């Protein structure tokens, strides 16, 4: 289990304050780590993966990257 002071440190490192502290904890909890919820944070992980893909594509597009780089 993640300790609250660890989550506070994450916020300091990221220089970002999460409005829903529980979502930060869920995001940092590995799937299967919670015995009562074997699916864990799978949905949040999938959303995060797609968000990262989008942000990378946006940055590549803004930098004038070729179509091949943008489509993977």
Predicted model as a PDB file, atoms N, CA, C, CB and O in Angstrom, pLDDT in the B-factor column:
MODEL        1                                                                  
ATOM      1  N   UNK A   1       0.828  -1.180   0.000  1.00 58.00           N  
ATOM      2  CA  UNK A   1       0.000   0.000   0.000  1.00 58.00           C  
ATOM      3  C   UNK A   1       0.876   1.249   0.000  1.00 58.00           C  
ATOM      4  CB  UNK A   1      -0.944  -0.005   1.205  1.00 58.00           C  
ATOM      5  O   UNK A   1       1.902   1.304   0.679  1.00 58.00           O  
ATOM      6  N   UNK A   2       0.464   2.225  -0.755  1.00 67.00           N  
ATOM      7  CA  UNK A   2       1.211   3.472  -0.870  1.00 67.00           C  
ATOM      8  C   UNK A   2       0.891   4.362   0.325  1.00 67.00           C  
ATOM      9  CB  UNK A   2       0.881   4.197  -2.200  1.00 67.00           C  
ATOM     10  O   UNK A   2      -0.270   4.505   0.709  1.00 67.00           O  
ATOM     11  N   UNK A   3       1.912   4.950   0.900  1.00 77.00           N  
ATOM     12  CA  UNK A   3       1.738   5.828   2.049  1.00 77.00           C  
ATOM     13  C   UNK A   3       1.389   7.238   1.568  1.00 77.00           C  
ATOM     14  CB  UNK A   3       3.019   5.848   2.926  1.00 77.00           C  
ATOM     15  O   UNK A   3       1.836   7.662   0.503  1.00 77.00           O  
ATOM     16  N   UNK A   4       0.601   7.949   2.343  1.00 75.00           N  
ATOM     17  CA  UNK A   4       0.165   9.303   1.978  1.00 75.00           C  
ATOM     18  C   UNK A   4       1.348  10.255   1.778  1.00 75.00           C  
ATOM     19  CB  UNK A   4      -0.767   9.859   3.053  1.00 75.00           C  
ATOM     20  O   UNK A   4       1.308  11.109   0.892  1.00 75.00           O  
ATOM     21  N   UNK A   5       2.396  10.117   2.591  1.00 83.00           N  
ATOM     22  CA  UNK A   5       3.537  11.023   2.420  1.00 83.00           C  
ATOM     23  C   UNK A   5       4.281  10.724   1.119  1.00 83.00           C  
ATOM     24  CB  UNK A   5       4.498  10.907   3.618  1.00 83.00           C  
ATOM     25  O   UNK A   5       4.899  11.621   0.545  1.00 83.00           O  
ATOM     26  N   UNK A   6       4.229   9.463   0.643  1.00 84.00           N  
ATOM     27  CA  UNK A   6       4.813   9.135  -0.663  1.00 84.00           C  
ATOM     28  C   UNK A   6       4.047   9.841  -1.777  1.00 84.00           C  
ATOM     29  CB  UNK A   6       4.809   7.605  -0.896  1.00 84.00           C  
ATOM     30  O   UNK A   6       4.641  10.354  -2.725  1.00 84.00           O  
ATOM     31  N   UNK A   7       2.714   9.861  -1.650  1.00 85.00           N  
ATOM     32  CA  UNK A   7       1.889  10.534  -2.648  1.00 85.00           C  
ATOM     33  C   UNK A   7       2.144  12.035  -2.640  1.00 85.00           C  
ATOM     34  CB  UNK A   7       0.407  10.250  -2.397  1.00 85.00           C  
ATOM     35  O   UNK A   7       2.141  12.676  -3.691  1.00 85.00           O  
ATOM     36  N   UNK A   8       2.361  12.586  -1.470  1.00 87.00           N  
ATOM     37  CA  UNK A   8       2.685  14.007  -1.371  1.00 87.00           C  
ATOM     38  C   UNK A   8       4.008  14.293  -2.071  1.00 87.00           C  
ATOM     39  CB  UNK A   8       2.751  14.451   0.106  1.00 87.00           C  
ATOM     40  O   UNK A   8       4.150  15.318  -2.738  1.00 87.00           O  
ATOM     41  N   UNK A   9       4.978  13.391  -1.922  1.00 89.00           N  
ATOM     42  CA  UNK A   9       6.273  13.550  -2.592  1.00 89.00           C  
ATOM     43  C   UNK A   9       6.120  13.509  -4.112  1.00 89.00           C  
ATOM     44  CB  UNK A   9       7.249  12.456  -2.133  1.00 89.00           C  
ATOM     45  O   UNK A   9       6.784  14.260  -4.826  1.00 89.00           O  
ATOM     46  N   UNK A  10       5.254  12.640  -4.599  1.00 85.00           N  
ATOM     47  CA  UNK A  10       4.995  12.558  -6.047  1.00 85.00           C  
ATOM     48  C   UNK A  10       4.483  13.905  -6.538  1.00 85.00           C  
ATOM     49  CB  UNK A  10       3.965  11.426  -6.377  1.00 85.00           C  
ATOM     50  O   UNK A  10       4.916  14.388  -7.584  1.00 85.00           O  
ATOM     51  N   UNK A  11       3.573  14.510  -5.798  1.00 87.00           N  
ATOM     52  CA  UNK A  11       3.033  15.810  -6.197  1.00 87.00           C  
ATOM     53  C   UNK A  11       4.121  16.879  -6.226  1.00 87.00           C  
ATOM     54  CB  UNK A  11       1.911  16.233  -5.247  1.00 87.00           C  
ATOM     55  O   UNK A  11       4.132  17.741  -7.105  1.00 87.00           O  
ATOM     56  N   UNK A  12       5.023  16.818  -5.272  1.00 89.00           N  
ATOM     57  CA  UNK A  12       6.123  17.785  -5.232  1.00 89.00           C  
ATOM     58  C   UNK A  12       7.036  17.592  -6.437  1.00 89.00           C  
ATOM     59  CB  UNK A  12       6.928  17.645  -3.919  1.00 89.00           C  
ATOM     60  O   UNK A  12       7.426  18.565  -7.082  1.00 89.00           O  
ATOM     61  N   UNK A  13       7.373  16.360  -6.740  1.00 86.00           N  
ATOM     62  CA  UNK A  13       8.247  16.065  -7.876  1.00 86.00           C  
ATOM     63  C   UNK A  13       7.612  16.517  -9.188  1.00 86.00           C  
ATOM     64  CB  UNK A  13       8.561  14.566  -7.933  1.00 86.00           C  
ATOM     65  O   UNK A  13       8.280  17.101 -10.041  1.00 86.00           O  
ATOM     66  N   UNK A  14       6.312  16.242  -9.341  1.00 84.00           N  
ATOM     67  CA  UNK A  14       5.603  16.609 -10.565  1.00 84.00           C  
ATOM     68  C   UNK A  14       5.249  18.092 -10.625  1.00 84.00           C  
ATOM     69  CB  UNK A  14       4.348  15.788 -10.692  1.00 84.00           C  
ATOM     70  O   UNK A  14       4.880  18.611 -11.678  1.00 84.00           O  
ATOM     71  N   UNK A  15       5.365  18.768  -9.478  1.00 85.00           N  
ATOM     72  CA  UNK A  15       4.945  20.160  -9.362  1.00 85.00           C  
ATOM     73  C   UNK A  15       3.488  20.309  -9.816  1.00 85.00           C  
ATOM     74  CB  UNK A  15       5.873  21.080 -10.196  1.00 85.00           C  
ATOM     75  O   UNK A  15       3.134  21.220 -10.564  1.00 85.00           O  
ATOM     76  N   UNK A  16       2.659  19.374  -9.331  1.00 87.00           N  
ATOM     77  CA  UNK A  16       1.240  19.360  -9.673  1.00 87.00           C  
ATOM     78  C   UNK A  16       0.458  18.873  -8.465  1.00 87.00           C  
ATOM     79  CB  UNK A  16       0.965  18.460 -10.917  1.00 87.00           C  
ATOM     80  O   UNK A  16       0.853  17.910  -7.808  1.00 87.00           O  
ATOM     81  N   UNK A  17      -0.640  19.532  -8.176  1.00 88.00           N  
ATOM     82  CA  UNK A  17      -1.494  19.157  -7.049  1.00 88.00           C  
ATOM     83  C   UNK A  17      -2.739  18.472  -7.579  1.00 88.00           C  
ATOM     84  CB  UNK A  17      -1.871  20.397  -6.191  1.00 88.00           C  
ATOM     85  O   UNK A  17      -3.527  19.087  -8.298  1.00 88.00           O  
ATOM     86  N   UNK A  18      -2.925  17.213  -7.234  1.00 86.00           N  
ATOM     87  CA  UNK A  18      -4.077  16.445  -7.679  1.00 86.00           C  
ATOM     88  C   UNK A  18      -5.302  16.821  -6.860  1.00 86.00           C  
ATOM     89  CB  UNK A  18      -3.801  14.939  -7.574  1.00 86.00           C  
ATOM     90  O   UNK A  18      -5.251  16.850  -5.631  1.00 86.00           O  
ATOM     91  N   UNK A  19      -6.406  17.110  -7.547  1.00 89.00           N  
ATOM     92  CA  UNK A  19      -7.632  17.475  -6.829  1.00 89.00           C  
ATOM     93  C   UNK A  19      -8.307  16.237  -6.245  1.00 89.00           C  
ATOM     94  CB  UNK A  19      -8.606  18.218  -7.765  1.00 89.00           C  
ATOM     95  O   UNK A  19      -9.032  16.327  -5.254  1.00 89.00           O  
ATOM     96  N   UNK A  20      -8.069  15.090  -6.859  1.00 86.00           N  
ATOM     97  CA  UNK A  20      -8.615  13.835  -6.355  1.00 86.00           C  
ATOM     98  C   UNK A  20      -7.449  12.918  -5.988  1.00 86.00           C  
ATOM     99  CB  UNK A  20      -9.556  13.158  -7.413  1.00 86.00           C  
ATOM    100  O   UNK A  20      -6.969  12.126  -6.798  1.00 86.00           O  
ATOM    101  N   UNK A  21      -7.017  13.056  -4.747  1.00 80.00           N  
ATOM    102  CA  UNK A  21      -5.849  12.347  -4.235  1.00 80.00           C  
ATOM    103  C   UNK A  21      -5.989  10.837  -4.406  1.00 80.00           C  
ATOM    104  CB  UNK A  21      -5.631  12.685  -2.766  1.00 80.00           C  
ATOM    105  O   UNK A  21      -4.995  10.151  -4.648  1.00 80.00           O  
ATOM    106  N   UNK A  22      -7.206  10.310  -4.285  1.00 82.00           N  
ATOM    107  CA  UNK A  22      -7.428   8.869  -4.419  1.00 82.00           C  
ATOM    108  C   UNK A  22      -7.105   8.372  -5.819  1.00 82.00           C  
ATOM    109  CB  UNK A  22      -8.866   8.525  -4.073  1.00 82.00           C  
ATOM    110  O   UNK A  22      -6.664   7.235  -5.986  1.00 82.00           O  
ATOM    111  N   UNK A  23      -7.321   9.221  -6.838  1.00 79.00           N  
ATOM    112  CA  UNK A  23      -6.986   8.811  -8.208  1.00 79.00           C  
ATOM    113  C   UNK A  23      -5.477   8.681  -8.393  1.00 79.00           C  
ATOM    114  CB  UNK A  23      -7.550   9.818  -9.220  1.00 79.00           C  
ATOM    115  O   UNK A  23      -5.018   7.811  -9.134  1.00 79.00           O  
ATOM    116  N   UNK A  24      -4.716   9.524  -7.737  1.00 80.00           N  
ATOM    117  CA  UNK A  24      -3.256   9.406  -7.789  1.00 80.00           C  
ATOM    118  C   UNK A  24      -2.832   8.081  -7.185  1.00 80.00           C  
ATOM    119  CB  UNK A  24      -2.575  10.581  -7.047  1.00 80.00           C  
ATOM    120  O   UNK A  24      -1.989   7.381  -7.747  1.00 80.00           O  
ATOM    121  N   UNK A  25      -3.406   7.737  -6.053  1.00 80.00           N  
ATOM    122  CA  UNK A  25      -3.078   6.464  -5.411  1.00 80.00           C  
ATOM    123  C   UNK A  25      -3.451   5.289  -6.307  1.00 80.00           C  
ATOM    124  CB  UNK A  25      -3.794   6.345  -4.060  1.00 80.00           C  
ATOM    125  O   UNK A  25      -2.682   4.337  -6.436  1.00 80.00           O  
ATOM    126  N   UNK A  26      -4.621   5.354  -6.922  1.00 77.00           N  
ATOM    127  CA  UNK A  26      -5.066   4.289  -7.826  1.00 77.00           C  
ATOM    128  C   UNK A  26      -4.132   4.170  -9.028  1.00 77.00           C  
ATOM    129  CB  UNK A  26      -6.507   4.551  -8.300  1.00 77.00           C  
ATOM    130  O   UNK A  26      -3.789   3.067  -9.454  1.00 77.00           O  
ATOM    131  N   UNK A  27      -3.727   5.315  -9.568  1.00 76.00           N  
ATOM    132  CA  UNK A  27      -2.852   5.310 -10.738  1.00 76.00           C  
ATOM    133  C   UNK A  27      -1.497   4.670 -10.447  1.00 76.00           C  
ATOM    134  CB  UNK A  27      -2.650   6.725 -11.239  1.00 76.00           C  
ATOM    135  O   UNK A  27      -0.876   4.087 -11.336  1.00 76.00           O  
ATOM    136  N   UNK A  28      -1.045   4.778  -9.212  1.00 76.00           N  
ATOM    137  CA  UNK A  28       0.262   4.242  -8.844  1.00 76.00           C  
ATOM    138  C   UNK A  28       0.191   2.844  -8.235  1.00 76.00           C  
ATOM    139  CB  UNK A  28       0.933   5.173  -7.879  1.00 76.00           C  
ATOM    140  O   UNK A  28       1.209   2.306  -7.798  1.00 76.00           O  
ATOM    141  N   UNK A  29      -1.003   2.255  -8.204  1.00 74.00           N  
ATOM    142  CA  UNK A  29      -1.190   0.913  -7.656  1.00 74.00           C  
ATOM    143  C   UNK A  29      -1.211  -0.096  -8.793  1.00 74.00           C  
ATOM    144  CB  UNK A  29      -2.497   0.827  -6.825  1.00 74.00           C  
ATOM    145  O   UNK A  29      -2.024   0.016  -9.710  1.00 74.00           O  
ATOM    146  N   UNK A  30      -0.333  -1.068  -8.740  1.00 68.00           N  
ATOM    147  CA  UNK A  30      -0.249  -2.074  -9.793  1.00 68.00           C  
ATOM    148  C   UNK A  30      -1.491  -2.955  -9.806  1.00 68.00           C  
ATOM    149  CB  UNK A  30       1.005  -2.932  -9.612  1.00 68.00           C  
ATOM    150  O   UNK A  30      -2.046  -3.276  -8.755  1.00 68.00           O  
ATOM    151  N   UNK A  31      -1.925  -3.345 -11.009  1.00 68.00           N  
ATOM    152  CA  UNK A  31      -3.042  -4.272 -11.139  1.00 68.00           C  
ATOM    153  C   UNK A  31      -2.693  -5.550 -10.374  1.00 68.00           C  
ATOM    154  CB  UNK A  31      -3.356  -4.579 -12.647  1.00 68.00           C  
ATOM    155  O   UNK A  31      -1.586  -6.073 -10.501  1.00 68.00           O  
ATOM    156  N   UNK A  32      -3.632  -6.040  -9.591  1.00 68.00           N  
ATOM    157  CA  UNK A  32      -3.423  -7.246  -8.811  1.00 68.00           C  
ATOM    158  C   UNK A  32      -2.880  -6.993  -7.417  1.00 68.00           C  
ATOM    159  CB  UNK A  32      -2.503  -8.145  -9.533  1.00 68.00           C  
ATOM    160  O   UNK A  32      -2.827  -7.910  -6.597  1.00 68.00           O  
ATOM    161  N   UNK A  33      -2.475  -5.753  -7.136  1.00 70.00           N  
ATOM    162  CA  UNK A  33      -1.928  -5.450  -5.810  1.00 70.00           C  
ATOM    163  C   UNK A  33      -3.015  -5.405  -4.743  1.00 70.00           C  
ATOM    164  CB  UNK A  33      -1.184  -4.123  -5.840  1.00 70.00           C  
ATOM    165  O   UNK A  33      -2.748  -5.639  -3.565  1.00 70.00           O  
ATOM    166  N   UNK A  34      -4.235  -5.104  -5.160  1.00 69.00           N  
ATOM    167  CA  UNK A  34      -5.373  -5.053  -4.239  1.00 69.00           C  
ATOM    168  C   UNK A  34      -6.120  -6.374  -4.335  1.00 69.00           C  
ATOM    169  CB  UNK A  34      -6.323  -3.844  -4.562  1.00 69.00           C  
ATOM    170  O   UNK A  34      -6.720  -6.674  -5.368  1.00 69.00           O  
ATOM    171  N   UNK A  35      -6.089  -7.161  -3.274  1.00 74.00           N  
ATOM    172  CA  UNK A  35      -6.716  -8.488  -3.302  1.00 74.00           C  
ATOM    173  C   UNK A  35      -8.207  -8.420  -3.604  1.00 74.00           C  
ATOM    174  CB  UNK A  35      -6.500  -9.192  -1.976  1.00 74.00           C  
ATOM    175  O   UNK A  35      -8.755  -9.356  -4.188  1.00 74.00           O  
ATOM    176  N   UNK A  36      -8.869  -7.348  -3.225  1.00 73.00           N  
ATOM    177  CA  UNK A  36     -10.297  -7.211  -3.460  1.00 73.00           C  
ATOM    178  C   UNK A  36     -10.639  -6.734  -4.854  1.00 73.00           C  
ATOM    179  CB  UNK A  36     -10.877  -6.276  -2.471  1.00 73.00           C  
ATOM    180  O   UNK A  36     -11.808  -6.718  -5.237  1.00 73.00           O  
ATOM    181  N   UNK A  37      -9.623  -6.342  -5.624  1.00 68.00           N  
ATOM    182  CA  UNK A  37      -9.856  -5.801  -6.963  1.00 68.00           C  
ATOM    183  C   UNK A  37      -8.724  -6.269  -7.876  1.00 68.00           C  
ATOM    184  CB  UNK A  37      -9.947  -4.232  -6.937  1.00 68.00           C  
ATOM    185  O   UNK A  37      -7.757  -5.541  -8.098  1.00 68.00           O  
ATOM    186  N   UNK A  38      -8.849  -7.486  -8.401  1.00 68.00           N  
ATOM    187  CA  UNK A  38      -7.779  -8.065  -9.211  1.00 68.00           C  
ATOM    188  C   UNK A  38      -7.561  -7.336 -10.534  1.00 68.00           C  
ATOM    189  CB  UNK A  38      -8.080  -9.511  -9.483  1.00 68.00           C  
ATOM    190  O   UNK A  38      -6.474  -7.393 -11.109  1.00 68.00           O  
ATOM    191  N   UNK A  39      -8.603  -6.649 -11.016  1.00 70.00           N  
ATOM    192  CA  UNK A  39      -8.454  -5.902 -12.265  1.00 70.00           C  
ATOM    193  C   UNK A  39      -7.647  -4.632 -12.038  1.00 70.00           C  
ATOM    194  CB  UNK A  39      -9.829  -5.556 -12.855  1.00 70.00           C  
ATOM    195  O   UNK A  39      -7.102  -4.052 -12.978  1.00 70.00           O  
ATOM    196  N   UNK A  40      -7.577  -4.211 -10.791  1.00 68.00           N  
ATOM    197  CA  UNK A  40      -6.751  -3.067 -10.416  1.00 68.00           C  
ATOM    198  C   UNK A  40      -7.086  -1.816 -11.180  1.00 68.00           C  
ATOM    199  CB  UNK A  40      -5.319  -3.387 -10.616  1.00 68.00           C  
ATOM    200  O   UNK A  40      -8.255  -1.461 -11.335  1.00 68.00           O  
ATOM    201  N   UNK A  41      -6.067  -1.155 -11.655  1.00 74.00           N  
ATOM    202  CA  UNK A  41      -6.231   0.133 -12.319  1.00 74.00           C  
ATOM    203  C   UNK A  41      -6.146  -0.001 -13.844  1.00 74.00           C  
ATOM    204  CB  UNK A  41      -5.173   1.116 -11.822  1.00 74.00           C  
ATOM    205  O   UNK A  41      -5.689   0.917 -14.525  1.00 74.00           O  
ATOM    206  N   UNK A  42      -6.577  -1.121 -14.366  1.00 78.00           N  
ATOM    207  CA  UNK A  42      -6.465  -1.384 -15.799  1.00 78.00           C  
ATOM    208  C   UNK A  42      -7.096  -0.281 -16.651  1.00 78.00           C  
ATOM    209  CB  UNK A  42      -7.112  -2.713 -16.129  1.00 78.00           C  
ATOM    210  O   UNK A  42      -6.498   0.164 -17.631  1.00 78.00           O  
ATOM    211  N   UNK A  43      -8.298   0.161 -16.283  1.00 78.00           N  
ATOM    212  CA  UNK A  43      -8.961   1.207 -17.074  1.00 78.00           C  
ATOM    213  C   UNK A  43      -8.164   2.504 -17.036  1.00 78.00           C  
ATOM    214  CB  UNK A  43     -10.390   1.453 -16.558  1.00 78.00           C  
ATOM    215  O   UNK A  43      -8.007   3.169 -18.060  1.00 78.00           O  
ATOM    216  N   UNK A  44      -7.663   2.865 -15.863  1.00 76.00           N  
ATOM    217  CA  UNK A  44      -6.882   4.086 -15.744  1.00 76.00           C  
ATOM    218  C   UNK A  44      -5.567   3.947 -16.521  1.00 76.00           C  
ATOM    219  CB  UNK A  44      -6.607   4.409 -14.257  1.00 76.00           C  
ATOM    220  O   UNK A  44      -5.105   4.905 -17.141  1.00 76.00           O  
ATOM    221  N   UNK A  45      -4.973   2.760 -16.483  1.00 78.00           N  
ATOM    222  CA  UNK A  45      -3.726   2.532 -17.220  1.00 78.00           C  
ATOM    223  C   UNK A  45      -3.948   2.662 -18.720  1.00 78.00           C  
ATOM    224  CB  UNK A  45      -3.153   1.148 -16.893  1.00 78.00           C  
ATOM    225  O   UNK A  45      -3.111   3.228 -19.423  1.00 78.00           O  
ATOM    226  N   UNK A  46      -5.064   2.145 -19.214  1.00 82.00           N  
ATOM    227  CA  UNK A  46      -5.364   2.251 -20.640  1.00 82.00           C  
ATOM    228  C   UNK A  46      -5.580   3.704 -21.040  1.00 82.00           C  
ATOM    229  CB  UNK A  46      -6.601   1.416 -20.993  1.00 82.00           C  
ATOM    230  O   UNK A  46      -5.118   4.137 -22.095  1.00 82.00           O  
ATOM    231  N   UNK A  47      -6.279   4.452 -20.198  1.00 80.00           N  
ATOM    232  CA  UNK A  47      -6.502   5.867 -20.492  1.00 80.00           C  
ATOM    233  C   UNK A  47      -5.178   6.624 -20.494  1.00 80.00           C  
ATOM    234  CB  UNK A  47      -7.472   6.490 -19.469  1.00 80.00           C  
ATOM    235  O   UNK A  47      -4.939   7.458 -21.368  1.00 80.00           O  
ATOM    236  N   UNK A  48      -4.324   6.338 -19.525  1.00 79.00           N  
ATOM    237  CA  UNK A  48      -3.022   6.991 -19.459  1.00 79.00           C  
ATOM    238  C   UNK A  48      -2.160   6.665 -20.675  1.00 79.00           C  
ATOM    239  CB  UNK A  48      -2.299   6.582 -18.189  1.00 79.00           C  
ATOM    240  O   UNK A  48      -1.471   7.535 -21.208  1.00 79.00           O  
ATOM    241  N   UNK A  49      -2.204   5.417 -21.103  1.00 83.00           N  
ATOM    242  CA  UNK A  49      -1.434   5.011 -22.285  1.00 83.00           C  
ATOM    243  C   UNK A  49      -1.878   5.784 -23.520  1.00 83.00           C  
ATOM    244  CB  UNK A  49      -1.582   3.502 -22.531  1.00 83.00           C  
ATOM    245  O   UNK A  49      -1.044   6.258 -24.292  1.00 83.00           O  
ATOM    246  N   UNK A  50      -3.187   5.911 -23.708  1.00 87.00           N  
ATOM    247  CA  UNK A  50      -3.705   6.644 -24.867  1.00 87.00           C  
ATOM    248  C   UNK A  50      -3.389   8.130 -24.773  1.00 87.00           C  
ATOM    249  CB  UNK A  50      -5.216   6.441 -24.993  1.00 87.00           C  
ATOM    250  O   UNK A  50      -3.108   8.773 -25.784  1.00 87.00           O  
ATOM    251  N   UNK A  51      -3.434   8.673 -23.568  1.00 82.00           N  
ATOM    252  CA  UNK A  51      -3.100  10.080 -23.383  1.00 82.00           C  
ATOM    253  C   UNK A  51      -1.640  10.335 -23.733  1.00 82.00           C  
ATOM    254  CB  UNK A  51      -3.385  10.515 -21.942  1.00 82.00           C  
ATOM    255  O   UNK A  51      -1.323  11.329 -24.388  1.00 82.00           O  
ATOM    256  N   UNK A  52      -0.760   9.457 -23.308  1.00 82.00           N  
ATOM    257  CA  UNK A  52       0.663   9.602 -23.632  1.00 82.00           C  
ATOM    258  C   UNK A  52       0.876   9.501 -25.140  1.00 82.00           C  
ATOM    259  CB  UNK A  52       1.504   8.528 -22.898  1.00 82.00           C  
ATOM    260  O   UNK A  52       1.641  10.280 -25.707  1.00 82.00           O  
ATOM    261  N   UNK A  53       0.210   8.554 -25.793  1.00 86.00           N  
ATOM    262  CA  UNK A  53       0.317   8.428 -27.250  1.00 86.00           C  
ATOM    263  C   UNK A  53      -0.127   9.715 -27.936  1.00 86.00           C  
ATOM    264  CB  UNK A  53      -0.527   7.240 -27.755  1.00 86.00           C  
ATOM    265  O   UNK A  53       0.527  10.189 -28.865  1.00 86.00           O  
ATOM    266  N   UNK A  54      -1.241  10.278 -27.473  1.00 87.00           N  
ATOM    267  CA  UNK A  54      -1.746  11.519 -28.046  1.00 87.00           C  
ATOM    268  C   UNK A  54      -0.755  12.660 -27.863  1.00 87.00           C  
ATOM    269  CB  UNK A  54      -3.081  11.884 -27.418  1.00 87.00           C  
ATOM    270  O   UNK A  54      -0.468  13.395 -28.808  1.00 87.00           O  
ATOM    271  N   UNK A  55      -0.233  12.810 -26.654  1.00 83.00           N  
ATOM    272  CA  UNK A  55       0.694  13.910 -26.379  1.00 83.00           C  
ATOM    273  C   UNK A  55       1.977  13.781 -27.192  1.00 83.00           C  
ATOM    274  CB  UNK A  55       1.027  13.960 -24.892  1.00 83.00           C  
ATOM    275  O   UNK A  55       2.526  14.781 -27.653  1.00 83.00           O  
ATOM    276  N   UNK A  56       2.455  12.552 -27.367  1.00 85.00           N  
ATOM    277  CA  UNK A  56       3.653  12.346 -28.188  1.00 85.00           C  
ATOM    278  C   UNK A  56       3.377  12.670 -29.647  1.00 85.00           C  
ATOM    279  CB  UNK A  56       4.151  10.904 -28.058  1.00 85.00           C  
ATOM    280  O   UNK A  56       4.206  13.290 -30.314  1.00 85.00           O  
ATOM    281  N   UNK A  57       2.210  12.252 -30.150  1.00 84.00           N  
ATOM    282  CA  UNK A  57       1.842  12.551 -31.536  1.00 84.00           C  
ATOM    283  C   UNK A  57       1.687  14.052 -31.739  1.00 84.00           C  
ATOM    284  CB  UNK A  57       0.540  11.827 -31.918  1.00 84.00           C  
ATOM    285  O   UNK A  57       2.114  14.591 -32.761  1.00 84.00           O  
ATOM    286  N   UNK A  58       1.079  14.726 -30.772  1.00 85.00           N  
ATOM    287  CA  UNK A  58       0.903  16.174 -30.865  1.00 85.00           C  
ATOM    288  C   UNK A  58       2.254  16.886 -30.884  1.00 85.00           C  
ATOM    289  CB  UNK A  58       0.051  16.686 -29.695  1.00 85.00           C  
ATOM    290  O   UNK A  58       2.457  17.817 -31.664  1.00 85.00           O  
ATOM    291  N   UNK A  59       3.170  16.452 -30.032  1.00 85.00           N  
ATOM    292  CA  UNK A  59       4.506  17.062 -29.993  1.00 85.00           C  
ATOM    293  C   UNK A  59       5.260  16.804 -31.295  1.00 85.00           C  
ATOM    294  CB  UNK A  59       5.314  16.518 -28.797  1.00 85.00           C  
ATOM    295  O   UNK A  59       5.935  17.694 -31.813  1.00 85.00           O  
ATOM    296  N   UNK A  60       5.143  15.583 -31.822  1.00 85.00           N  
ATOM    297  CA  UNK A  60       5.814  15.260 -33.086  1.00 85.00           C  
ATOM    298  C   UNK A  60       5.236  16.086 -34.229  1.00 85.00           C  
ATOM    299  CB  UNK A  60       5.685  13.756 -33.400  1.00 85.00           C  
ATOM    300  O   UNK A  60       5.978  16.584 -35.075  1.00 85.00           O  
ATOM    301  N   UNK A  61       3.923  16.232 -34.256  1.00 84.00           N  
ATOM    302  CA  UNK A  61       3.270  17.024 -35.301  1.00 84.00           C  
ATOM    303  C   UNK A  61       3.722  18.486 -35.220  1.00 84.00           C  
ATOM    304  CB  UNK A  61       1.728  16.928 -35.173  1.00 84.00           C  
ATOM    305  O   UNK A  61       4.045  19.101 -36.236  1.00 84.00           O  
ATOM    306  N   UNK A  62       3.740  19.027 -34.014  1.00 86.00           N  
ATOM    307  CA  UNK A  62       4.151  20.407 -33.819  1.00 86.00           C  
ATOM    308  C   UNK A  62       5.604  20.632 -34.245  1.00 86.00           C  
ATOM    309  CB  UNK A  62       3.968  20.802 -32.364  1.00 86.00           C  
ATOM    310  O   UNK A  62       5.975  21.726 -34.669  1.00 86.00           O  
ATOM    311  N   UNK A  63       6.411  19.588 -34.124  1.00 86.00           N  
ATOM    312  CA  UNK A  63       7.823  19.679 -34.501  1.00 86.00           C  
ATOM    313  C   UNK A  63       8.033  19.428 -35.996  1.00 86.00           C  
ATOM    314  CB  UNK A  63       8.646  18.682 -33.690  1.00 86.00           C  
ATOM    315  O   UNK A  63       9.158  19.501 -36.488  1.00 86.00           O  
ATOM    316  N   UNK A  64       6.938  19.130 -36.720  1.00 85.00           N  
ATOM    317  CA  UNK A  64       7.039  18.909 -38.165  1.00 85.00           C  
ATOM    318  C   UNK A  64       7.508  17.515 -38.535  1.00 85.00           C  
ATOM    319  CB  UNK A  64       7.969  19.910 -38.763  1.00 85.00           C  
ATOM    320  O   UNK A  64       8.110  17.321 -39.591  1.00 85.00           O  
ATOM    321  N   UNK A  65       7.239  16.544 -37.676  1.00 80.00           N  
ATOM    322  CA  UNK A  65       7.669  15.158 -37.939  1.00 80.00           C  
ATOM    323  C   UNK A  65       6.964  14.601 -39.167  1.00 80.00           C  
ATOM    324  CB  UNK A  65       7.386  14.256 -36.715  1.00 80.00           C  
ATOM    325  O   UNK A  65       5.889  15.059 -39.551  1.00 80.00           O  
ATOM    326  N   UNK A  66       7.598  13.599 -39.775  1.00 77.00           N  
ATOM    327  CA  UNK A  66       7.031  12.968 -40.959  1.00 77.00           C  
ATOM    328  C   UNK A  66       5.810  12.122 -40.592  1.00 77.00           C  
ATOM    329  CB  UNK A  66       8.088  12.103 -41.661  1.00 77.00           C  
ATOM    330  O   UNK A  66       5.617  11.769 -39.428  1.00 77.00           O  
ATOM    331  N   UNK A  67       4.998  11.805 -41.584  1.00 70.00           N  
ATOM    332  CA  UNK A  67       3.795  11.003 -41.368  1.00 70.00           C  
ATOM    333  C   UNK A  67       4.143   9.640 -40.788  1.00 70.00           C  
ATOM    334  CB  UNK A  67       3.023  10.833 -42.677  1.00 70.00           C  
ATOM    335  O   UNK A  67       3.417   9.132 -39.934  1.00 70.00           O  
ATOM    336  N   UNK A  68       5.228   9.049 -41.232  1.00 71.00           N  
ATOM    337  CA  UNK A  68       5.635   7.739 -40.725  1.00 71.00           C  
ATOM    338  C   UNK A  68       5.902   7.751 -39.235  1.00 71.00           C  
ATOM    339  CB  UNK A  68       6.862   7.264 -41.450  1.00 71.00           C  
ATOM    340  O   UNK A  68       5.550   6.806 -38.529  1.00 71.00           O  
ATOM    341  N   UNK A  69       6.523   8.816 -38.754  1.00 64.00           N  
ATOM    342  CA  UNK A  69       6.802   8.924 -37.324  1.00 64.00           C  
ATOM    343  C   UNK A  69       5.499   9.098 -36.534  1.00 64.00           C  
ATOM    344  CB  UNK A  69       7.761  10.107 -37.049  1.00 64.00           C  
ATOM    345  O   UNK A  69       5.352   8.568 -35.432  1.00 64.00           O  
ATOM    346  N   UNK A  70       4.574   9.837 -37.107  1.00 60.00           N  
ATOM    347  CA  UNK A  70       3.310  10.109 -36.415  1.00 60.00           C  
ATOM    348  C   UNK A  70       2.414   8.895 -36.327  1.00 60.00           C  
ATOM    349  CB  UNK A  70       2.573  11.217 -37.106  1.00 60.00           C  
ATOM    350  O   UNK A  70       1.640   8.781 -35.376  1.00 60.00           O  
ATOM    351  N   UNK A  71       2.489   7.972 -37.293  1.00 63.00           N  
ATOM    352  CA  UNK A  71       1.584   6.825 -37.318  1.00 63.00           C  
ATOM    353  C   UNK A  71       2.191   5.595 -36.680  1.00 63.00           C  
ATOM    354  CB  UNK A  71       1.187   6.510 -38.732  1.00 63.00           C  
ATOM    355  O   UNK A  71       1.526   4.564 -36.580  1.00 63.00           O  
ATOM    356  N   UNK A  72       3.403   5.674 -36.256  1.00 57.00           N  
ATOM    357  CA  UNK A  72       4.001   4.594 -35.489  1.00 57.00           C  
ATOM    358  C   UNK A  72       4.769   3.636 -36.281  1.00 57.00           C  
ATOM    359  CB  UNK A  72       3.000   3.878 -34.776  1.00 57.00           C  
ATOM    360  O   UNK A  72       5.319   2.682 -35.732  1.00 57.00           O  
TER     361      UNK A  72                                                      
ENDMDL                                                                          
END                                                                             
